């Protein structure tokens, strides 16, 4: 018995792009989500005062945060105001500039901010920057 070959029309090769689009969207989603976590977060979230002349600080070694309740934090660890100079000295590394950024909530009293600044200035070699945001 002889078999007859049936002539089927030849299907041209095709590229299915739907799986490729799925992969591209998955990669895009990964990059978007990862960039959300790359932002520099120094200190705790406070409502910073605004200043038109604000400039970014290039080197930050430590952050001191005053929240709206008046609580004091050094590198996200709550400390009493009297212990702040010792905490700063402990974080200081010899041979490096010690730049401290003060993040004070806009509703904190001026008296409290000055008291914290005075404690920071007691540490020899510490440079103080005050965090603001642009309007």
Backbone as CSV, one residue per row, in Angstrom:
resi,resn,N_x,N_y,N_z,CA_x,CA_y,CA_z,C_x,C_y,C_z
1,UNK,0.830,-1.139,0.000,0.000,0.000,0.000,0.905,1.241,0.000
2,UNK,0.547,2.097,-0.764,1.322,3.288,-0.957,0.662,4.475,-0.269
3,UNK,1.502,5.240,0.419,0.941,6.407,1.102,1.089,7.617,0.196
4,UNK,0.095,8.403,0.234,0.131,9.631,-0.546,0.410,10.817,0.380
5,UNK,1.281,11.590,-0.053,1.599,12.771,0.739,0.581,13.857,0.417
6,UNK,0.049,14.415,1.472,-0.918,15.479,1.290,-0.143,16.787,1.300
7,UNK,-0.330,17.551,0.323,0.352,18.836,0.262,-0.382,19.841,1.138
8,UNK,0.298,20.189,2.234,-0.255,21.203,3.119,0.453,22.507,2.824
9,UNK,-0.276,23.561,2.914,0.396,24.836,2.658,1.424,25.102,3.760
10,UNK,2.550,25.625,3.367,3.626,25.882,4.321,3.313,27.150,5.123
11,UNK,3.375,27.009,6.440,3.077,28.138,7.311,4.363,28.958,7.463
12,UNK,4.291,30.266,7.211,5.507,31.075,7.363,5.893,31.176,8.845
13,UNK,7.176,31.253,9.132,7.601,31.356,10.536,7.100,32.666,11.149
14,UNK,6.713,32.571,12.422,6.169,33.732,13.123,6.883,33.901,14.450
15,UNK,6.939,35.109,14.896,7.477,35.399,16.231,6.317,35.850,17.096
16,UNK,6.102,35.104,18.162,5.037,35.455,19.087,5.605,36.422,20.121
17,UNK,5.150,37.671,20.108,5.743,38.681,20.984,5.029,38.818,22.328
18,UNK,3.933,38.145,22.519,3.209,38.264,23.791,4.063,37.802,24.978
19,UNK,4.740,36.658,24.928,5.592,36.293,26.076,6.750,37.271,26.271
20,UNK,7.266,37.817,25.163,8.352,38.781,25.285,7.861,40.059,25.970
21,UNK,6.659,40.496,25.668,6.087,41.673,26.330,5.891,41.400,27.817
22,UNK,5.450,40.204,28.170,5.285,39.846,29.580,6.605,39.924,30.328
23,UNK,7.662,39.412,29.723,8.980,39.446,30.354,9.461,40.891,30.508
24,UNK,9.266,41.705,29.479,9.696,43.108,29.547,8.946,43.839,30.647
25,UNK,7.647,43.627,30.767,6.877,44.269,31.844,7.316,43.782,33.216
26,UNK,7.664,42.516,33.337,8.147,41.998,34.624,9.470,42.661,34.998
27,UNK,10.362,42.803,34.040,11.649,43.463,34.301,11.437,44.930,34.635
28,UNK,10.568,45.591,33.899,10.264,46.996,34.157,9.687,47.181,35.560
29,UNK,8.794,46.305,35.957,8.220,46.365,37.302,9.300,46.173,38.359
30,UNK,10.212,45.252,38.120,11.310,45.028,39.060,12.140,46.294,39.231
31,UNK,12.503,46.945,38.118,13.329,48.148,38.210,12.581,49.302,38.876
32,UNK,11.319,49.448,38.601,10.538,50.511,39.243,10.472,50.276,40.744
33,UNK,10.188,49.062,41.143,10.085,48.762,42.580,11.435,48.906,43.278
34,UNK,12.503,48.507,42.617,13.818,48.604,43.259,14.277,50.050,43.402
35,UNK,13.920,50.923,42.453,14.323,52.316,42.585,13.571,53.024,43.694
36,UNK,12.412,52.539,44.057,11.684,53.142,45.173,12.424,52.956,46.483
37,UNK,13.217,51.901,46.593,13.934,51.615,47.823,15.352,52.174,47.810
38,UNK,15.763,52.810,46.718,17.117,53.332,46.630,17.246,54.756,47.141
39,UNK,16.149,55.434,47.419,16.216,56.806,47.910,16.925,56.871,49.247
40,UNK,17.709,57.929,49.430,18.437,58.084,50.681,17.473,58.522,51.772
41,UNK,17.384,57.725,52.772,16.556,58.076,53.916,17.484,58.176,55.106
42,UNK,17.710,59.372,55.541,18.582,59.607,56.675,17.745,60.192,57.786
43,UNK,17.773,59.558,58.911,16.970,60.041,60.024,15.550,59.537,59.905
44,UNK,14.708,60.108,60.707,13.310,59.723,60.730,12.497,60.720,59.926
45,UNK,11.276,60.353,59.603,10.422,61.231,58.808,9.914,62.381,59.674
46,UNK,10.295,63.586,59.308,9.828,64.780,59.995,9.408,65.799,58.945
47,UNK,8.616,66.751,59.361,8.164,67.817,58.485,9.211,68.920,58.513
48,UNK,10.139,68.900,57.545,11.255,69.841,57.522,10.794,71.233,57.113
49,UNK,11.439,72.267,57.658,11.133,73.621,57.205,11.661,73.830,55.785
50,UNK,11.134,74.840,55.100,11.559,75.094,53.731,12.570,76.233,53.677
51,UNK,13.468,76.163,52.691,14.472,77.202,52.471,14.827,77.231,50.995
52,UNK,14.775,78.398,50.391,15.089,78.522,48.967,16.570,78.316,48.692
53,UNK,17.414,78.586,49.668,18.865,78.472,49.460,19.417,77.113,49.870
54,UNK,18.558,76.127,50.088,18.999,74.796,50.526,19.878,74.153,49.458
55,UNK,20.969,73.513,49.912,21.875,72.814,49.014,22.142,71.426,49.582
56,UNK,22.285,70.418,48.722,22.529,69.061,49.227,23.901,68.932,49.873
57,UNK,23.951,68.129,50.925,25.199,67.863,51.644,25.845,66.642,51.007
58,UNK,27.113,66.730,50.666,27.772,65.650,49.952,28.170,64.486,50.859
59,UNK,28.663,64.777,52.051,29.123,63.728,52.951,28.333,63.827,54.254
60,UNK,27.646,62.757,54.578,26.882,62.715,55.823,27.351,61.500,56.605
61,UNK,27.763,61.720,57.816,28.235,60.619,58.655,27.212,60.230,59.718
62,UNK,26.387,61.182,60.165,25.427,60.895,61.222,24.241,61.840,61.095
63,UNK,23.105,61.420,61.608,21.917,62.267,61.612,21.372,62.372,63.020
64,UNK,20.924,63.565,63.347,20.243,63.826,64.615,18.855,64.311,64.239
65,UNK,17.837,63.672,64.793,16.465,63.988,64.430,15.683,64.435,65.660
66,UNK,14.933,65.511,65.487,13.989,65.986,66.497,12.600,65.853,65.903
67,UNK,11.771,64.973,66.467,10.422,64.841,65.922,9.499,65.885,66.539
68,UNK,8.248,65.909,66.073,7.348,66.965,66.519,6.981,66.854,67.990
69,UNK,7.185,65.689,68.579,6.932,65.533,70.014,8.135,65.988,70.845
70,UNK,9.243,66.327,70.188,10.433,66.775,70.894,11.392,65.660,71.246
71,UNK,11.138,64.433,70.779,12.038,63.310,71.040,13.293,63.451,70.194
72,UNK,14.429,63.057,70.751,15.725,63.200,70.093,16.235,61.823,69.689
73,UNK,16.686,61.719,68.430,17.207,60.462,67.897,18.575,60.720,67.286
74,UNK,19.511,59.820,67.527,20.818,59.857,66.882,20.929,58.605,66.031
75,UNK,21.014,58.782,64.710,21.027,57.653,63.766,19.887,56.682,64.041
76,UNK,18.691,57.213,64.201,17.440,56.468,64.399,17.342,55.769,65.750
77,UNK,18.262,56.037,66.665,18.208,55.481,68.020,17.883,56.612,68.987
78,UNK,16.842,56.443,69.777,16.463,57.509,70.700,17.511,57.638,71.811
79,UNK,17.919,58.891,72.062,18.913,59.177,73.096,18.447,60.391,73.889
80,UNK,18.814,60.447,75.165,18.546,61.680,75.921,19.508,62.769,75.454
81,UNK,19.096,64.015,75.611,19.895,65.124,75.085,21.269,65.200,75.751
82,UNK,21.361,64.797,77.024,22.645,64.854,77.733,23.643,63.834,77.190
83,UNK,23.138,62.730,76.613,24.004,61.659,76.105,24.384,61.861,74.648
84,UNK,23.863,62.909,74.013,24.131,63.123,72.590,25.615,63.328,72.278
85,UNK,26.355,64.170,73.017,27.788,64.322,72.679,28.573,63.021,72.760
86,UNK,28.293,62.188,73.757,28.993,60.901,73.869,28.638,59.963,72.716
87,UNK,27.381,59.979,72.287,26.975,59.137,71.157,27.672,59.588,69.876
88,UNK,27.822,60.902,69.718,28.503,61.434,68.532,29.981,61.057,68.564
89,UNK,30.611,61.196,69.720,32.030,60.826,69.836,32.242,59.346,69.536
90,UNK,31.314,58.502,69.986,31.437,57.061,69.741,31.313,56.740,68.246
91,UNK,30.541,57.538,67.508,30.351,57.289,66.079,31.464,57.894,65.240
92,UNK,32.275,58.756,65.843,33.337,59.436,65.108,34.470,58.468,64.783
93,UNK,34.924,58.502,63.533,36.051,57.680,63.105,37.248,58.594,62.881
94,UNK,38.387,58.251,63.443,39.558,59.113,63.286,39.939,59.300,61.823
95,UNK,40.318,60.522,61.466,40.755,60.806,60.110,39.640,61.170,59.147
96,UNK,38.393,61.107,59.586,37.271,61.454,58.722,36.546,62.669,59.288
97,UNK,36.035,63.498,58.383,35.221,64.620,58.829,33.920,64.084,59.406
98,UNK,33.534,64.616,60.539,32.284,64.203,61.163,31.228,65.244,60.828
99,UNK,30.391,64.932,59.844,29.324,65.830,59.421,28.019,65.294,59.992
100,UNK,27.340,66.131,60.758,26.085,65.742,61.394,24.972,66.587,60.813
101,UNK,23.921,65.938,60.340,22.770,66.636,59.790,21.668,66.637,60.834
102,UNK,21.168,67.823,61.139,20.089,67.980,62.113,18.768,68.056,61.365
103,UNK,17.930,67.036,61.555,16.578,66.999,60.985,15.612,67.391,62.090
104,UNK,15.155,68.619,62.081,14.233,69.085,63.111,12.878,69.355,62.482
105,UNK,11.845,68.810,63.068,10.489,69.061,62.600,10.197,70.553,62.697
106,UNK,9.429,71.074,61.759,9.125,72.494,61.722,8.350,72.981,62.929
107,UNK,7.662,72.080,63.631,6.855,72.495,64.779,7.624,72.449,66.100
108,UNK,8.868,71.984,66.075,9.672,71.935,67.298,10.065,73.357,67.686
109,UNK,10.080,73.639,68.971,10.407,74.990,69.425,11.864,75.330,69.127
110,UNK,12.083,76.599,68.924,13.421,77.102,68.638,14.370,76.796,69.801
111,UNK,13.861,76.876,70.996,14.650,76.605,72.199,15.198,75.176,72.181
112,UNK,14.364,74.231,71.805,14.786,72.819,71.771,15.843,72.597,70.684
113,UNK,15.671,73.217,69.534,16.640,73.069,68.441,17.987,73.643,68.853
114,UNK,17.985,74.806,69.482,19.234,75.431,69.921,19.922,74.569,70.975
115,UNK,19.156,73.955,71.873,19.743,73.084,72.897,20.446,71.896,72.246
116,UNK,19.835,71.319,71.218,20.448,70.182,70.511,21.693,70.651,69.755
117,UNK,21.610,71.809,69.097,22.772,72.341,68.388,23.933,72.586,69.346
118,UNK,23.634,73.069,70.539,24.666,73.307,71.539,25.347,72.002,71.950
119,UNK,24.575,70.938,72.098,25.141,69.635,72.454,26.054,69.117,71.332
120,UNK,25.643,69.326,70.086,26.452,68.859,68.956,27.758,69.644,68.871
121,UNK,27.690,70.945,69.129,28.881,71.794,69.030,29.895,71.514,70.127
122,UNK,29.512,70.785,71.161,30.449,70.428,72.221,31.445,69.364,71.761
123,UNK,31.138,68.687,70.685,32.025,67.647,70.157,33.034,68.312,69.228
124,UNK,34.293,68.156,69.548,35.351,68.790,68.758,35.453,68.132,67.388
125,UNK,35.480,68.953,66.346,35.602,68.449,64.981,34.285,68.137,64.308
126,UNK,33.178,68.245,65.024,31.876,67.960,64.425,31.404,69.161,63.614
127,UNK,30.945,68.889,62.407,30.404,69.933,61.545,28.902,69.739,61.472
128,UNK,28.171,70.815,61.667,26.718,70.739,61.753,26.071,71.263,60.487
129,UNK,25.114,70.516,59.964,24.271,70.944,58.846,22.826,70.814,59.305
130,UNK,22.001,71.739,58.855,20.586,71.697,59.216,19.800,71.319,57.982
131,UNK,18.978,70.272,58.095,18.213,69.770,56.958,17.001,70.660,56.715
132,UNK,16.783,70.984,55.442,15.602,71.721,55.009,15.114,71.088,53.720
133,UNK,14.016,71.576,53.239,13.527,71.141,51.936,13.229,72.381,51.102
134,UNK,13.305,72.204,49.808,13.025,73.343,48.934,11.525,73.550,48.841
135,UNK,11.101,74.818,48.753,9.646,75.093,48.678,9.028,74.616,47.384
